[in-house]
Amino acid sequence: MEAEGQKPVRGRVATVEERPAALAFLFGHLPVEDRLGQVKELLEQERRGELSLEGLVVAYDADVSEGGALRGAMLTVLQNDGTAMMFPPVLGDAQDRAAAEMLLQGTTEWFEASEGKLAQCLIEQTDELFSEVLRSQGYSRLAELVFMKRDLEELPELSLSDVEFVTYREETHAEFVRTLGETYIDSRDCPELSSVRSPEDALAGHREAGTFLPEHWCLYRLQGENIGLTLVTEHTDAGLWELVYIGVRPNFRGRGFALLMLVRALHAARLAKMSALTLAVDAANEPAVRLYENLGFEEVVRKDAHLRWKR
């Protein structure tokens, strides 16, 4: 719906010719040189087949047949696990609800026609306008996520124990998938998501969260029985690791294994000469939040996760 005095707006998937300008619009907050570098890198990734820009949607003034003013852009990337990762729209006017609505409508239509299984969008809690737009178009709020970060200068001592671990490779893939599924049982971390997404799909999604580090994906064991696992990814530009998943099987919970696994991940990140380890946790998962806080993780930001299933 257009506000009084606002021009009508139309939205559509960006054509190949429109993509450079739309990407530049998305990075409009950056200095010109950095902006052009980001656009060039994304276009190069698409050319190499590492990224698809088919989910790039634009919104223009509707009363101009050609060359209308660009009012917003929104990018969605379809992952191999079937998750369409939607990045919040960038608007020329932060209060341009009509453009936000058209961008989400165009994105949703693209998603419904794609091979995606679910669409996910993370937005900051201060973004009330787009939160309302998401709800109005059938997206459900999944959880409040707390994003946390810890530097690696001073770490707790890495305790020696009988716990062993194996890393991810083709021969251990099935065991990783099985153990991942077992850690979902009675989990407090986004249980609605784990109940509908298969462990196989989830593992594939974690691989795409950044630079894949199979040698640092660890499955922990005690006397031959699997305890749980930690999965990390590297964000090279930022010089840090992200703990994309940590999970413990039910019969090993409450025995300090999550702490042991987490401390080892911190030490591994420091050995890799990273500056920090980051993670995101469901705010409702109070035991996990306390564990991270006690280990020195500090809250950076909170975001709301919204989902939509394929219809």
Secondary structure, DSSP 4 states (H G I P E B T S, - for coil): -PPTTPPPEEEEEPPTTTHHHHHHHHTTTS-HHHHHHHHHHHHHHHHTTS---TTEEEEEETT-SSSPPEEEEEEEEE-TTSEEEEPPPEESSTT-HHHHHHHHHHHHHHHHHSS-SEEEEEEETT-HHHHHHHHHTT-EEEEEEEEEEEESSS-------S-EEEE--GGGHHHHHHHHHHHTTT--SSHHHHTTS-HHHHHHHHHTSSEE-GGG-EEEEETTEEEEEEEEEEEGGGTEEEEEEEEE-GGGTTSSHHHHHHHHHHHHHHHTT-SEEEEEEETT-HHHHHHHHHTT-EEEEEEEEEEEE--
